[in-house]
Amino acid sequence: MLKIRNVEMESLNMNRGHLFKIKPKNDHCFKQYKVEHVIEQSDDEFINTARSIIESRISDSEYTAEMFVRDMNTSKTVLYNKFSRIVGQSPKEFIRNVRLQHATHLLKYNDMKIWEIANEVGFCDAAYFTRVFKKKIGESPTLYRRKHIDA
């Protein structure tokens, strides 16, 4: 629990991560407090929780944004707004990016075939995985692997 002396928080909505107002009890003894840092730390915890949930279901190609909303115990609107504010992505994009980050790791450190990696990270169609990977990373999975194995 956050305790701040001589400060009265009139409105704090932690679900949306917005701090609306901090009011000193006595203006002459008011000191500036770093409340923003507490909110950022909460955002980091939120993203870490989201990432762990996705990673626990990484190979499930049927795992949808709606299921993710349920797993995060929040509403679709709150989750979308929070992701937009924190990472500038929708939950669906975030899920896809976590999958692709995991794929880059597998391509570097594993000798699995591309279609096996696609399945491992939740893409049931290897051609679609290759298109999405190339669009996000800037090169095909095969070329990415060659560059990073030789490096």
N, C-alpha and C positions, 0 to 999 in steps of 0.2 A: 504494500500500500504506500502510495506517495504522500509524504507529509511535508507541507510547506508552511512555515511559521509566518504570521502576519499577512497571509494572503488568503483571500476567500475566492474560491472558484464558483462563479455563479452558474456557469453552464459548461458542462464537459460531456460531450457525446463520444464515448470511446468506440462505439460500434462503427462510426464513420470516421473516427480519427481526427475530428475537428475540435480545436480549442476555441471557444467563442469569446470568453472574457476572463481576465484576471483582474481582480479589484483589491487594492491594498486596504487594510483596515485603518491604518494611519499613514497618510501620505509621507510624513517626514521620516518614517522609519522603513519605508518600502525599499526593498532591494530587488534588483532584477534577478529572476530565477531562470534557469535554463530548462524550462518545461518542454521546449521543442525537442530536446535530446531524449526525453522520456518517451515522447510520441514516436520519434524515429526508431528507438529501440523496440517499441511495440510493433512497428511496421516490419522490422527485421524478423522478429519472432513470427509474425503473421506469414511472411514469405517463406521462412524456414519450415513452418508447419505445412503450408501449401505444397512446397517442394517435396517434403517427406510423404505426404498423402499421395501425390502423383507417382513418386518413385516406388511406392508400395504396390501400385497398380500399373507399372510401366509397360508390362507386356500384354495387358488387357486391351485389345483393339476395340472392344465395345464400351470402354470407359469414356463417358461423355461429360461435357461441361455441366449438365444437369446433375449427374451423379456426383461430380466434384462439389457442386453447390451444397448438396445434401451432406457430403462428407465434411465440409467446412462448417456445417451447422449455422448457416446464414441464408439470407434471401438472395435471389439472383441479382436484384438491383443493388443491394449493399455490396455484394462481392464484385460485381462489374465496376461500380464506382470506386471501390477501394483499389482494385487492380489498375484501373485507369490512372488514379492519382499516384500510386506508388511506383509502378513499373511502366506505365504508358501502354499497356496491352490489355486485351480482353482475356478473361479466364481461358477461353479456347486457345488463343494464341500462346498463352503462358504454358498450357499443357503441351502443346506442340513443340515449343522451344525447349522444355525440359526433356522431352523425348529425343529431340535432335541433339541436345548436349550429351545425353547418354549415348547416343549413336556415335558421336565423334570420339568419345572415350573408347567404345568398343572397336571402332575402326583403327584406332592407334594401337591398342594393347591386346587385340584378339585376332585370331586368324579365321574367324567365322566368315562364311560367304555373305554377300550383301543382302540377299533375301532372308538369310537367317537373322541378321542384325535388324532388318526391317521388322520381322516378326517379333523379335526380342523387345523392341521399343514400341510395339503396339500398332505397327502399320501392317495390314494384312495384304497389301498390294505393293510389291517391290518397285514397280514402275512409278507409282504415286509417291512412294518414299523417296525415290531418286529425284523426282521433280521438285518436291518440297525441300529436300536437302540442298539441291543445287540453287534453288531460289534464295534460301536463307543463308547458306554458307558461302555460296559463290562458285562452287565447283562440285563435280559429281562425287559420290562417295568413293568410287574407285580411284579417282585422281587425288582426293583428299588422303586416302590411305597411302598411296604411293609417296606423296610428298612428306608425310609424317613418319613413315617407316624408314625412309632414306635419311631423314634429318638426324 
